[in-house]
Amino acid sequence: MTASFFRIALILGLLSAIGPFAIDMYLPALPSIGQDLHADNNVTQLTLLAFFISFALAQLVYGPLSDMWGRKLPLYLGIGLFAVASIGCALATSIETLIAFRFVQGIGGAAGMVIPRAIVRDMHTGVQAARLMSLLMLVFSISPILAPLTGSAVIEFYGWRGVFWAVMIAAFIGLVLLATQLEETRTAKERGGSGLRSALSAYRLLLADRNFLTLTFIGGLGISSFLVYLANSPFVLIQHYGLTPTQYSFAFSINAVSFFAVSQATGWLGERFGLVRVMRIAVSAFALAMVVMAVVMASGFNQLPVMASFLFIGYGFLGLVIPTSAVLALEDHGAIAGTASSLMGTLHFVIAAVAMVISSLFFDGTAVPMAAGIALCASAAFVLTQATIGRRAAVAAAE
């Protein structure tokens, strides 16, 4: 792989990480935000939910825009809006104001989630796309590793408001990289047939594509399992298990290390065994690890090291599921890659938002409801994979 290949992966990964950075970096501050703004845990969690909802819905817009206008202009608009909203979050004096600006921040951050995937599809397909996607995931995974640690340090010296000033700076760095290091990958000729009518037609096509929807839902359920952990873990690990914000950051980061380390094998495994087979095996192992974790913890073995060990294994296999499902879903939709990436991202985060809301209804401050929510997401991904992808693969093998 060339230096240019790695450079593109680095830039796309950093652009993709800007939105999630605004989540992961302030996770250690959630309890202190609630105390400072006089809000209970459930209301404080709405700052996460508001971001996820707008982050999901805005992706429906950025994809068609990137097909019509090219990839770079919508990125400028989205990241610029994200930076402005970050200033609003930093200056918020009530939990309601913070929730409102987090909603706007999610609208801006959605651009960085959708468009880099479309750029990957513009440049490559098949195993090469899987390699680039896994490298993008490597850089993207820096966020859940470094962001909580950076957030803890910033909070220690500047309080939770400093987190939002920090992500504003990250957004400006992203704008500079976008302007100086990334070329447009969708030509004027390719944009010629794109418009509102073609976008609606593309969405109808995608919603009728069972293969696209199946792969998107499998990836979305995998992401949901991680976001259920993300939403509940600050309260479980800090308030229930008694970790400090810095210790929490290290514990949270371990799972990201597992995720990105295993994801780097995606290209090699896909070339050797095929992406479909890799995904099926990875989903099965992911579900097994999470279900066993939930059963063990519900049986009374709910110590932190027990949970951490299972999460490390399960999220490692998830590192294979996410890039393979995304590449396979986009494989047949190069002409509308931006719109397809939009719908995929929106469905991912809608599924995740539903999972987060359901898990919050059963949250009691302990780790068991969180583990059960993670296991349910993983089990649903396994059932869907076996009922669709697994059946088609078996039929193809028999032929």
C-alpha positions in Angstrom: 0.0 0.0 0.0 1.3 3.4 -1.0 1.9 6.5 1.2 -1.0 8.2 -0.5 -3.3 5.3 0.6 -2.3 5.8 4.2 -2.5 9.6 3.9 -6.1 9.4 2.6 -7.0 6.9 5.3 -5.6 9.3 8.0 -7.5 12.3 6.7 -10.8 10.5 6.2 -10.4 8.8 9.6 -9.8 12.2 11.4 -12.8 13.8 9.6 -14.9 10.8 10.6 -13.7 11.1 14.2 -14.7 14.7 14.8 -18.3 13.9 15.6 -17.6 10.9 17.9 -14.8 12.9 19.5 -17.5 15.2 20.9 -19.2 12.2 22.5 -16.2 10.2 23.8 -14.3 13.2 25.1 -17.0 14.4 27.4 -18.2 11.0 28.7 -16.0 11.3 31.9 -17.8 14.7 32.6 -21.4 13.4 32.4 -21.8 13.1 36.2 -20.2 16.5 36.8 -22.3 18.1 34.1 -25.4 16.9 35.8 -24.2 18.3 39.2 -23.2 21.6 37.7 -26.4 22.2 35.7 -28.6 20.6 38.5 -29.9 17.7 36.3 -30.4 14.1 37.2 -28.7 11.2 35.4 -31.6 10.6 33.0 -31.9 14.2 31.9 -28.1 14.5 31.6 -28.1 11.5 29.2 -30.4 13.5 26.9 -27.4 15.5 25.9 -26.2 12.2 24.3 -29.5 11.3 22.9 -30.1 14.7 21.3 -26.7 14.4 19.6 -27.5 10.9 18.3 -30.9 11.9 17.0 -29.7 14.9 15.0 -26.5 13.0 14.0 -28.7 10.2 12.5 -31.3 12.3 10.8 -28.9 14.9 9.3 -27.0 12.1 7.5 -30.0 11.8 5.2 -29.2 15.2 3.8 -25.5 15.1 3.5 -25.3 12.1 1.3 -27.5 13.5 -1.5 -25.8 16.9 -1.2 -22.4 15.2 -1.6 -23.7 13.4 -4.7 -25.0 16.7 -6.1 -22.3 19.2 -5.0 -19.3 16.9 -4.6 -17.8 15.6 -1.4 -15.9 18.7 -0.1 -18.5 21.4 0.0 -20.9 19.6 2.3 -18.0 18.7 4.6 -17.1 22.4 4.9 -20.7 23.2 5.8 -21.1 20.4 8.3 -17.8 20.8 10.1 -18.2 24.6 10.2 -21.6 24.2 11.9 -20.1 21.7 14.3 -17.5 24.2 15.4 -20.1 27.0 16.0 -22.3 24.7 18.0 -19.3 23.6 20.1 -19.0 27.2 21.2 -22.6 27.3 22.2 -22.2 24.1 24.2 -19.1 25.6 26.0 -21.2 28.7 27.0 -24.4 26.8 28.0 -25.8 27.8 31.4 -28.6 25.3 31.7 -29.1 21.6 30.8 -31.8 22.7 28.3 -29.4 25.0 26.4 -26.7 22.3 26.4 -29.2 19.8 24.9 -30.2 22.3 22.2 -26.6 23.0 21.1 -25.8 19.3 21.3 -28.6 18.8 18.8 -27.1 21.4 16.4 -23.7 19.9 17.0 -24.9 16.5 15.9 -26.3 18.1 12.6 -22.8 19.4 11.8 -20.9 16.3 12.9 -23.0 14.0 10.7 -21.1 15.2 7.6 -17.9 13.6 8.8 -19.6 10.3 9.3 -21.4 10.1 5.9 -19.0 11.5 3.3 -15.7 9.7 4.1 -17.5 6.4 3.5 -18.7 7.7 0.1 -15.1 8.8 -0.7 -13.9 5.3 0.0 -16.5 3.9 -2.4 -15.5 6.6 -5.0 -11.9 5.3 -4.9 -12.1 1.5 -4.3 -14.3 -1.6 -4.2 -14.0 -5.1 -2.8 -11.0 -6.0 -0.7 -9.2 -2.8 -1.5 -12.2 -0.9 -0.1 -12.2 -3.1 3.0 -8.5 -2.3 3.5 -9.1 1.4 3.2 -12.2 1.2 5.4 -10.3 -0.8 8.1 -7.5 1.8 8.0 -10.1 4.6 8.3 -11.6 2.6 11.3 -8.1 2.5 12.8 -7.8 6.3 12.8 -11.5 6.6 13.8 -10.8 4.4 16.8 -8.3 6.9 18.1 -11.4 8.8 19.3 -12.6 6.3 21.9 -9.0 5.6 23.0 -7.6 9.1 23.3 -10.8 11.2 23.7 -11.8 10.0 27.2 -8.2 10.4 28.3 -7.9 13.8 26.8 -11.3 14.7 28.2 -10.2 13.7 31.7 -7.1 15.9 31.5 -9.1 18.8 30.1 -11.8 18.4 32.7 -9.2 18.3 35.5 -7.8 21.7 34.5 -10.6 23.5 32.8 -13.8 21.7 33.8 -16.4 20.2 31.5 -16.7 23.3 29.4 -13.1 23.0 28.3 -14.1 19.8 26.4 -16.2 21.8 24.0 -13.5 24.4 23.4 -11.2 21.4 22.6 -13.5 19.8 20.1 -14.0 23.2 18.4 -10.2 23.3 17.9 -10.4 19.8 16.5 -13.0 20.9 14.0 -10.9 23.8 12.8 -8.0 21.4 12.3 -10.3 19.2 10.2 -11.3 22.2 8.1 -7.6 22.9 7.4 -6.9 19.3 6.4 -9.9 19.3 4.2 -8.8 22.4 2.4 -5.2 21.5 1.9 -4.9 17.7 1.8 -8.0 16.2 0.3 -9.0 16.3 -3.4 -12.5 16.1 -4.8 -13.4 12.5 -5.7 -16.7 13.1 -7.4 -16.3 14.8 -10.7 -18.6 17.4 -12.2 -19.6 14.8 -14.8 -20.7 12.4 -12.1 -22.7 15.1 -10.4 -24.6 16.0 -13.5 -27.5 13.6 -13.0 -27.9 14.2 -9.3 -30.7 16.3 -7.9 -33.7 16.1 -5.5 -35.6 13.8 -7.8 -32.6 11.4 -8.3 -32.0 11.5 -4.5 -35.6 10.4 -3.8 -35.3 7.7 -6.5 -32.1 6.5 -4.9 -33.7 6.2 -1.5 -36.5 4.2 -3.0 -34.1 1.9 -4.7 -32.1 1.4 -1.5 -35.2 0.8 0.7 -36.2 -1.9 -1.8 -32.8 -3.5 -1.7 -33.0 -6.3 0.8 -29.3 -7.0 0.7 -28.4 -3.4 1.5 -30.9 -3.2 4.3 -29.9 -6.5 5.9 -26.2 -5.5 5.9 -27.0 -2.1 7.2 -29.1 -3.5 10.1 -26.4 -6.0 11.0 -23.9 -3.2 11.2 -26.4 -1.0 13.1 -27.1 -3.6 15.7 -23.3 -4.0 16.2 -22.9 -0.2 16.7 -25.9 -0.2 19.0 -24.2 -2.6 21.3 -21.3 -0.3 21.7 -23.5 2.9 22.1 -25.5 1.2 24.8 -22.2 0.7 26.6 -21.2 4.2 25.8 -24.4 5.8 27.3 -24.4 3.7 30.5 -20.7 3.1 31.2 -19.9 6.5 32.9 -22.5 5.9 35.5 -21.8 2.2 35.9 -18.0 2.4 36.0 -17.7 5.7 37.9 -20.7 5.6 40.3 -21.2 1.8 40.7 -17.6 0.5 40.5 -16.1 3.6 42.0 -13.5 4.4 39.2 -12.2 7.9 38.9 -12.8 9.7 35.6 -9.2 9.0 34.6 -9.5 5.3 35.5 -12.8 5.2 33.6 -11.0 6.6 30.5 -8.5 3.9 30.6 -11.1 1.2 31.0 -13.2 2.6 28.2 -10.1 2.9 25.9 -9.2 -0.8 26.2 -12.3 -1.8 24.2 -11.4 0.5 21.4 -7.9 -1.0 21.3 -9.4 -4.4 20.8 -11.8 -3.1 18.2 -9.2 -1.3 16.0 -6.5 -4.0 16.4 -8.7 -6.8 15.1 -10.2 -4.6 12.4 -6.8 -4.3 10.7 -7.1 -8.0 9.8 -10.2 -7.3 7.7 -8.4 -6.9 4.4 -6.2 -10.0 4.8 -9.0 -12.2 6.0 -11.4 -10.9 3.3 -8.8 -11.7 0.6 -8.3 -15.2 2.0 -11.8 -16.3 3.0 -14.1 -13.7 1.4 -15.8 -10.8 3.1 -19.2 -12.5 3.6 -17.7 -15.5 5.4 -15.5 -13.2 7.6 -18.6 -11.2 8.6 -20.7 -14.3 9.4 -18.0 -15.8 11.6 -17.3 -12.5 13.3 -21.0 -11.8 14.1 -21.3 -15.3 15.6 -18.3 -14.9 17.8 -19.4 -11.4 18.8 -22.8 -12.6 19.8 -21.5 -15.6 21.7 -19.1 -13.4 23.8 -21.8 -10.9 24.7 -24.5 -13.4 25.5 -22.1 -15.4 27.8 -21.1 -12.1 29.5 -24.7 -11.2 30.2 -25.5 -14.7 31.6 -22.4 -14.8 33.8 -23.0 -11.4 35.2 -26.7 -12.1 35.8 -25.6 -15.2 37.8 -23.8 -13.0 40.3 -20.3 -12.9 38.8 -20.6 -9.2 38.0 -17.2 -7.9 39.0 -15.6 -5.3 36.8 -12.7 -7.5 35.5 -15.3 -10.2 34.4 -17.3 -7.6 32.4 -14.1 -6.0 31.0 -12.7 -9.3 29.7 -15.9 -10.2 27.8 -16.2 -6.7 26.3 -12.6 -6.8 25.2 -13.2 -10.1 23.3 -16.7 -9.2 21.9 -15.7 -5.7 20.7 -12.7 -7.2 19.0 -14.9 -9.3 16.8 -17.1 -6.3 16.2 -14.0 -4.7 14.7 -14.5 -7.2 11.8 -18.3 -6.8 11.5 -18.5 -3.0 11.0 -16.1 -2.5 8.1 -17.2 -5.7 6.2 -20.9 -4.9 6.5 -20.3 -1.4 5.3 -18.2 -2.4 2.3 -20.6 -5.1 1.3 -23.6 -2.8 1.6 -22.1 -0.1 -0.6 -20.6 -2.5 -3.1 -23.4 -2.3 -5.7 -24.2 1.4 -5.2 -21.2 3.3 -6.5 -23.3 5.7 -8.5 -25.2 6.8 -5.4 -22.5 6.1 -2.8 -23.2 9.4 -0.9 -26.9 8.7 -0.6 -26.3 5.0 0.3 -23.9 6.1 3.0 -26.4 8.6 4.3 -29.2 6.0 4.6 -26.8 3.5 6.2 -25.6 6.0 8.7 -29.1 7.2 9.6 -30.4 3.7 10.1 -27.3 2.8 12.2 -28.0 5.7 14.6 -31.8 5.3 14.6 -31.3 1.7 15.7 -28.7 2.8 18.3 -31.0 5.6 19.6 -33.9 3.1 20.1 -31.5 0.7 21.8 -30.2 3.5 24.1 -33.7 4.6 25.1 -34.8 1.0 25.8 -31.7 0.3 27.9 -32.2 3.5 29.8 -35.6 2.4 30.9 -34.1 -0.6 32.7 -31.0 1.1 34.0 -30.7 0.8 37.8 -27.2 2.0 38.3 -25.6 -1.5 38.1 -23.9 -3.3 35.3 -26.4 -6.1 34.7 -29.0 -4.2 32.7 -26.3 -2.7 30.5 -24.8 -6.1 29.8 -28.3 -7.5 29.0 -28.8 -4.6 26.5 -25.5 -5.3 24.8 -26.2 -9.0 24.6 -29.7 -8.4 23.0 -28.2 -6.2 20.3 -25.5 -8.8 19.5 -28.1 -11.6 19.5 -30.3 -9.7 17.1 -27.4 -9.2 14.7 -26.6 -12.9 14.9 -30.2 -14.0 14.2 -30.5 -11.5 11.2 -27.2 -12.7 9.8 -28.1 -16.4 10.0 -31.6 -15.8 8.6 -30.4 -13.9 5.6 -26.7 -13.7 4.8 -26.0 -17.2 6.2 -28.9 -18.8 4.2 -27.9 -17.2 0.9 -24.3 -18.3 1.4 -25.4 -21.8 2.1 -27.5 -21.9 -1.1 -24.6 -20.5 -3.1 -22.3 -23.1 -1.7 -24.7 -25.9 -2.6 -24.9 -24.7 -6.2 
